[in-house]
Amino acid sequence: MLQVDKVLEWSSTAILLVGVYLTAVNIYPMNVYISLIGNFGWLIVAIIWRKWSLLVVQLVISGLYLYGMLSTLNM
């Protein structure tokens, strides 16, 4: 039986690792967009698992990514 939370957990992890790689090779702003997608996936996982510490971390990280993206658009 396929568990949605497990698929989302590992696919979000893979997406985040791609985002980290893009950051390491300085591919901006794609690294932020990819990392944000991975963080949103982990945010959903945190809600499914009811892991509030993970939820808070993902909310803060996603908020910071969104703030950074919006602030660069308004330059």
Residue frames as qw, qx, qy, qz and C-alpha x, y, z in Angstrom:
[[0.000, 0.888, 0.461, 0.000, 0.00, 0.00, 0.00],
 [0.414, 0.419, 0.001, 0.808, 1.37, 3.38, -1.03],
 [0.332, -0.720, -0.423, 0.439, 1.52, 5.88, 1.81],
 [0.290, 0.871, 0.178, 0.355, 1.12, 9.44, 0.58],
 [0.359, -0.918, 0.164, 0.023, 3.08, 10.91, 3.48],
 [0.745, -0.331, 0.427, 0.391, 6.10, 8.71, 2.76],
 [0.594, 0.496, 0.392, 0.498, 6.11, 9.59, -0.93],
 [0.037, 0.955, 0.100, 0.277, 5.76, 13.29, -0.10],
 [0.603, -0.741, 0.221, 0.194, 8.47, 13.03, 2.57],
 [0.710, -0.173, 0.459, 0.506, 11.05, 11.54, 0.22],
 [0.461, 0.638, 0.378, 0.487, 10.12, 13.56, -2.87],
 [0.137, -0.981, -0.038, -0.132, 10.31, 16.78, -0.82],
 [0.656, -0.596, 0.322, 0.334, 13.69, 15.70, 0.52],
 [0.671, 0.193, 0.456, 0.552, 14.95, 15.08, -3.02],
 [0.221, 0.858, 0.275, 0.372, 13.62, 18.48, -4.14],
 [0.378, -0.918, 0.101, 0.065, 15.34, 20.19, -1.21],
 [0.721, -0.326, 0.398, 0.465, 18.61, 18.48, -2.07],
 [0.518, 0.532, 0.393, 0.542, 18.33, 19.80, -5.63],
 [0.072, -0.966, -0.129, -0.214, 17.75, 23.25, -4.14],
 [0.601, -0.709, 0.251, 0.271, 20.86, 22.90, -1.98],
 [0.705, 0.069, 0.436, 0.555, 22.86, 21.85, -5.04],
 [0.311, 0.772, 0.320, 0.454, 21.60, 24.85, -7.00],
 [0.318, -0.947, 0.044, -0.006, 22.64, 27.08, -4.10],
 [0.728, -0.432, 0.342, 0.408, 26.09, 25.48, -4.03],
 [0.549, 0.185, 0.473, 0.663, 26.63, 26.22, -7.73],
 [0.029, -0.438, -0.111, 0.892, 25.05, 29.69, -7.36],
 [0.021, -0.323, -0.706, -0.629, 22.07, 29.28, -9.67],
 [0.049, 0.459, 0.525, -0.715, 19.84, 32.06, -8.45],
 [0.478, -0.265, 0.421, -0.724, 16.83, 32.50, -8.24],
 [0.746, 0.015, -0.576, -0.333, 16.03, 28.93, -9.31],
 [0.381, 0.068, -0.813, 0.434, 17.57, 27.61, -6.07],
 [0.243, 0.007, 0.464, -0.851, 15.05, 29.60, -4.03],
 [0.688, 0.069, -0.205, -0.693, 12.07, 28.43, -6.08],
 [0.691, 0.083, -0.715, -0.060, 13.08, 24.77, -5.92],
 [0.228, 0.052, -0.756, 0.611, 13.83, 24.95, -2.19],
 [0.411, -0.016, 0.247, -0.877, 10.49, 26.62, -1.54],
 [0.763, 0.030, -0.433, -0.479, 8.68, 23.77, -3.28],
 [0.584, 0.053, -0.770, 0.250, 10.53, 21.25, -1.12],
 [0.004, -0.055, 0.581, -0.812, 9.72, 23.23, 2.01],
 [0.609, -0.031, -0.020, -0.793, 6.03, 23.35, 1.15],
 [0.751, 0.023, -0.634, -0.184, 6.10, 19.57, 0.72],
 [0.408, 0.012, -0.741, 0.533, 7.66, 19.18, 4.16],
 [0.282, -0.098, 0.285, -0.911, 5.07, 21.61, 5.53],
 [0.762, -0.060, -0.304, -0.569, 2.31, 19.29, 4.34],
 [0.676, 0.032, -0.714, 0.178, 4.13, 16.30, 5.84],
 [0.112, 0.108, -0.599, 0.785, 4.39, 18.13, 9.18],
 [0.550, -0.090, 0.075, -0.827, 0.63, 18.75, 9.12],
 [0.808, -0.004, -0.510, -0.293, -0.11, 15.10, 8.29],
 [0.624, 0.029, -0.677, 0.388, 2.21, 13.88, 11.06],
 [0.440, -0.849, -0.191, -0.221, 1.09, 16.59, 13.51],
 [0.726, -0.166, -0.158, 0.648, 4.74, 17.39, 14.25],
 [0.033, -0.973, -0.226, 0.044, 4.47, 20.95, 15.47],
 [0.437, -0.667, 0.311, 0.518, 8.21, 21.60, 15.74],
 [0.460, 0.088, 0.652, 0.596, 8.65, 20.57, 12.10],
 [0.178, 0.801, 0.538, 0.192, 5.64, 22.69, 11.14],
 [0.203, -0.931, -0.028, 0.301, 7.13, 25.78, 12.81],
 [0.468, -0.416, 0.495, 0.603, 10.52, 25.28, 11.15],
 [0.385, 0.330, 0.687, 0.520, 8.96, 24.85, 7.70],
 [0.059, 0.906, 0.418, 0.025, 6.69, 27.87, 8.16],
 [0.291, -0.838, 0.153, 0.435, 9.63, 30.07, 9.15],
 [0.454, -0.210, 0.614, 0.611, 11.85, 28.83, 6.32],
 [0.308, 0.559, 0.669, 0.382, 9.06, 29.19, 3.73],
 [0.059, -0.948, -0.276, 0.147, 8.23, 32.65, 5.05],
 [0.354, -0.687, 0.317, 0.550, 11.85, 33.74, 4.77],
 [0.422, 0.086, 0.691, 0.580, 12.11, 32.40, 1.23],
 [0.178, 0.763, 0.583, 0.214, 8.90, 34.21, 0.24],
 [0.199, -0.918, -0.072, 0.336, 10.06, 37.44, 1.88],
 [0.416, -0.452, 0.485, 0.622, 13.37, 37.27, 0.05],
 [0.365, 0.345, 0.713, 0.490, 11.67, 36.55, -3.27],
 [0.062, 0.879, 0.467, 0.075, 9.19, 39.40, -2.87],
 [0.291, -0.844, 0.071, 0.445, 11.84, 41.87, -1.70],
 [0.409, -0.236, 0.569, 0.673, 14.00, 41.19, -4.77],
 [0.281, 0.568, 0.678, 0.372, 10.99, 41.71, -7.06],
 [0.069, -0.946, -0.313, 0.047, 10.40, 45.17, -5.61],
 [0.572, -0.339, 0.122, 0.737, 13.94, 46.44, -6.24]]
